[in-house]
Amino acid sequence: MPSKILCPTDGSAHATVGVQKAADLARQIGCPLTVCVVNIAHGGARGPTINHWTPEEASAVLEAAVAAARSSRAPEVSGIELVSREAAPAIVTFAAQEGFDHIVMGTGDKQGVKRLVLGSVAAEVAADAHCTVTIARA
């Protein structure tokens, strides 16, 4: 049984499915849930680093996900913003450092060339995580 769940989100419809599944699991087993957003950092080599979202945008995505999890009656919900150049390594590293034993995340239905070009954060997390990963499909 998980004792600490991490749920990454980007505010998309498929990520929202992951938040719902994570909240349901946390409620069923009575464990804490942490929702996180990864604000991707761009640039920085010869110019300024610019994050994908403004602080207000990242906060809005995070607050909406935390509110959704709380409305599902998850017992203890918190949120955190991570800043990194890549989402999957940030999620995996944070989960390991903070002692999460279950990651729940949503995924879209990218197929074919889109899948090859864009990759999948969920697939990377599942491949590299030290703990159980549940991937919820939208």
PECOR-V424004 format. One record per pair of residues at least 12 apart in sequence whose ideal C-beta (glycine too) atoms are under 10 Angstrom apart, sorted by the first residue. I is the first residue (numbers start at 0). J is the second residue. D is the distance in whole Angstrom. If there is no record, write none. Layout:
I/J/D, I/J/D
//
This chain:
0/24/10, 0/27/10, 0/28/6, 0/29/9, 0/30/8, 0/100/9, 0/101/9, 1/21/10, 1/24/7, 1/25/8, 1/28/6, 1/30/6, 1/31/10, 1/32/10, 1/99/8, 1/100/5, 1/101/4, 1/102/9, 1/103/9, 1/130/8, 1/131/7, 1/133/9, 2/28/8, 2/29/10, 2/30/5, 2/31/8, 2/98/9, 2/99/9, 2/100/6, 2/101/8, 3/25/9, 3/30/6, 3/31/6, 3/32/8, 3/33/8, 3/75/10, 3/94/9, 3/97/8, 3/98/6, 3/99/5, 3/100/6, 3/101/7, 3/130/9, 4/20/10, 4/21/6, 4/22/9, 4/24/6, 4/25/5, 4/28/9, 4/30/6, 4/31/7, 4/32/5, 4/33/7, 4/34/9, 4/68/10, 4/73/9, 4/76/10, 4/94/10, 4/99/7, 4/100/8, 4/101/5, 4/102/7, 4/103/6, 4/130/10, 4/131/10, 4/133/9, 5/21/8, 5/31/10, 5/32/8, 5/33/5, 5/34/8, 5/35/6, 5/79/9, 5/90/7, 5/91/10, 5/93/7, 5/94/5, 5/97/8, 5/98/10, 5/99/4, 5/100/9, 5/101/7, 5/102/5, 5/103/8, 5/104/9, 5/124/10, 5/128/9, 5/130/9, 5/132/10, 6/18/6, 6/19/9, 6/20/8, 6/21/4, 6/22/8, 6/24/9, 6/25/9, 6/32/6, 6/33/7, 6/34/5, 6/35/7, 6/64/8, 6/65/10, 6/68/7, 6/73/10, 6/76/9, 6/78/10, 6/90/10, 6/99/10, 6/101/9, 6/102/7, 6/103/5, 6/104/6, 6/105/9, 6/133/9, 6/135/10, 7/21/9, 7/33/10, 7/34/8, 7/35/5, 7/36/7, 7/37/6, 7/64/9, 7/81/9, 7/86/7, 7/87/9, 7/89/9, 7/90/5, 7/93/9, 7/94/9, 7/102/7, 7/103/9, 7/104/5, 7/105/9, 7/120/8, 7/121/9, 7/124/8, 8/21/9, 8/34/6, 8/35/7, 8/36/6, 8/37/9, 8/60/7, 8/61/8, 8/63/9, 8/64/5, 8/65/9, 8/67/9, 8/68/10, 8/78/9, 8/104/8, 8/105/8, 9/36/7, 9/37/8, 9/38/10, 9/39/9, 9/51/9, 9/52/9, 9/57/10, 9/60/7, 9/64/9, 9/86/8, 9/104/10, 9/105/9, 9/120/8, 10/36/8, 10/52/9, 10/56/9, 10/57/9, 10/59/8, 10/60/4, 10/61/9, 10/63/7, 10/64/7, 11/60/9, 11/105/8, 11/106/10, 11/107/7, 11/137/8, 12/105/8, 12/107/8, 12/137/6, 13/104/9, 13/105/4, 13/106/6, 13/107/4, 13/108/8, 13/109/10, 13/121/9, 13/134/10, 13/135/8, 13/136/7, 13/137/4, 14/34/10, 14/36/9, 14/60/9, 14/64/8, 14/104/7, 14/105/5, 14/106/9, 14/107/9, 14/120/10, 14/121/10, 14/135/9, 14/137/8, 15/63/9, 15/64/7, 15/67/7, 15/105/7, 15/135/10, 15/137/8, 16/103/10, 16/104/9, 16/105/4, 16/106/9, 16/107/10, 16/134/10, 16/135/5, 16/136/7, 16/137/5, 17/34/9, 17/64/9, 17/102/9, 17/103/6, 17/104/4, 17/105/3, 17/106/8, 17/121/8, 17/133/8, 17/134/8, 17/135/5, 17/136/9, 17/137/9, 18/32/9, 18/34/6, 18/63/9, 18/64/5, 18/65/9, 18/66/10, 18/67/5, 18/68/6, 18/71/8, 18/73/9, 18/76/10, 18/103/8, 18/104/9, 18/105/7, 18/135/9, 19/64/10, 19/67/7, 19/68/8, 19/70/10, 19/71/6, 19/73/10, 19/103/9, 19/105/8, 19/135/8, 20/71/10, 20/103/5, 20/104/9, 20/105/8, 20/133/7, 20/134/9, 20/135/4, 20/136/10, 21/33/9, 21/34/8, 21/64/9, 21/67/10, 21/68/7, 21/71/9, 21/73/8, 21/76/9, 21/101/8, 21/102/9, 21/103/4, 21/104/8, 21/105/9, 21/133/8, 21/135/8, 22/34/9, 22/64/9, 22/65/10, 22/67/7, 22/68/4, 22/69/8, 22/70/8, 22/71/4, 22/72/8, 22/73/4, 22/74/10, 22/76/7, 22/103/9, 23/68/9, 23/71/6, 23/72/9, 23/73/8, 23/103/9, 23/135/10, 24/71/10, 24/73/9, 24/101/8, 24/103/6, 24/133/8, 24/135/10, 25/68/7, 25/71/8, 25/72/9, 25/73/4, 25/74/6, 25/75/8, 25/76/8, 25/101/9, 25/103/9, 26/68/9, 26/71/6, 26/72/5, 26/73/5, 26/74/7, 26/76/10, 27/73/10, 28/74/9, 28/101/9, 29/73/9, 29/74/6, 29/75/9, 30/73/9, 30/74/7, 30/75/8, 30/100/9, 30/101/8, 31/73/8, 31/74/7, 31/75/4, 31/76/8, 31/77/7, 31/99/10, 32/65/9, 32/68/6, 32/69/9, 32/71/9, 32/73/5, 32/74/8, 32/75/7, 32/76/5, 32/77/8, 32/78/10, 32/99/10, 32/101/10, 32/103/8, 33/65/9, 33/68/10, 33/75/9, 33/76/8, 33/77/5, 33/78/7, 33/79/6, 33/93/9, 33/94/9, 33/97/8, 33/99/7, 34/60/10, 34/61/7, 34/62/10, 34/63/10, 34/64/5, 34/65/5, 34/66/10, 34/67/9, 34/68/6, 34/69/10, 34/73/9, 34/76/7, 34/77/7, 34/78/5, 34/79/8, 34/103/10, 35/61/8, 35/64/9, 35/77/9, 35/78/7, 35/79/5, 35/80/7, 35/81/6, 35/86/10, 35/89/9, 35/90/7, 35/93/7, 35/94/9, 35/97/10, 35/99/10, 35/102/10, 35/104/10, 36/51/10, 36/52/8, 36/56/9, 36/57/6, 36/58/9, 36/59/10, 36/60/5, 36/61/5, 36/62/10, 36/64/8, 36/78/8, 36/79/8, 36/80/5, 36/81/7, 36/82/10, 36/86/9, 37/51/9, 37/52/10, 37/57/9, 37/79/10, 37/80/8, 37/81/5, 37/82/8, 37/83/6, 37/84/10, 37/85/8, 37/86/4, 37/87/9, 37/88/9, 37/89/5, 37/90/6, 37/93/9, 37/120/8, 38/50/5, 38/51/6, 38/52/5, 38/53/9, 38/54/8, 38/56/9, 38/57/5, 38/58/10, 38/60/9, 38/61/10, 38/80/6, 38/81/7, 38/82/5, 38/83/8, 38/86/9, 38/89/9, 39/51/4, 39/52/8, 39/81/10, 39/82/8, 39/83/7, 39/84/7, 39/85/7, 39/86/6, 39/89/9, 40/82/6, 40/83/6, 40/84/5, 40/85/9, 40/89/10, 41/84/8, 42/84/10, 43/84/8, 48/82/9, 48/84/9, 50/80/9, 50/82/6, 50/83/10, 51/82/9, 51/86/10, 52/80/9, 52/82/10, 54/80/8, 57/80/5, 57/81/10, 57/82/9, 58/78/9, 58/80/7, 60/78/9, 60/80/9, 61/77/10, 61/78/5, 61/79/8, 61/80/6, 62/78/7, 63/78/10, 64/76/9, 64/78/7, 65/77/7, 65/78/4, 65/79/10, 66/78/10, 79/93/8, 79/97/9, 81/93/6, 85/120/9, 85/123/8, 86/120/5, 86/121/10, 86/123/8, 86/124/8, 87/118/9, 87/119/9, 87/120/5, 87/121/8, 87/122/8, 87/123/3, 87/124/5, 87/125/9, 87/126/9, 87/127/7, 87/128/9, 88/120/10, 88/123/8, 88/124/9, 88/127/7, 89/120/10, 89/124/10, 90/102/7, 90/104/8, 90/120/7, 90/121/10, 90/123/9, 90/124/5, 90/127/9, 90/128/8, 90/132/10, 91/123/8, 91/124/6, 91/125/10, 91/126/9, 91/127/5, 91/128/5, 91/129/7, 91/130/9, 91/132/9, 92/127/9, 92/128/10, 92/129/10, 94/124/8, 94/127/10, 94/128/6, 94/129/7, 94/130/6, 94/132/9, 95/127/10, 95/128/8, 95/129/5, 95/130/8, 98/130/9, 99/128/9, 99/129/9, 99/130/6, 99/131/10, 100/129/9, 100/130/5, 100/131/7, 101/128/9, 101/130/6, 101/131/5, 101/132/8, 101/133/7, 102/121/9, 102/124/6, 102/125/8, 102/128/6, 102/129/10, 102/130/6, 102/131/7, 102/132/5, 102/133/7, 102/134/9, 103/131/9, 103/132/8, 103/133/5, 103/134/8, 103/135/7, 104/120/8, 104/121/5, 104/124/6, 104/125/9, 104/132/7, 104/133/8, 104/134/6, 104/135/7, 105/121/7, 105/133/10, 105/134/7, 105/135/5, 105/136/7, 105/137/6, 106/119/6, 106/120/8, 106/121/4, 106/122/8, 106/124/10, 106/125/9, 106/134/5, 106/135/7, 106/136/6, 106/137/7, 107/119/8, 107/121/9, 107/136/8, 107/137/6, 108/136/7, 108/137/7, 109/122/10, 119/134/9, 121/133/10, 121/134/5, 121/135/9, 121/136/9, 122/134/8
//
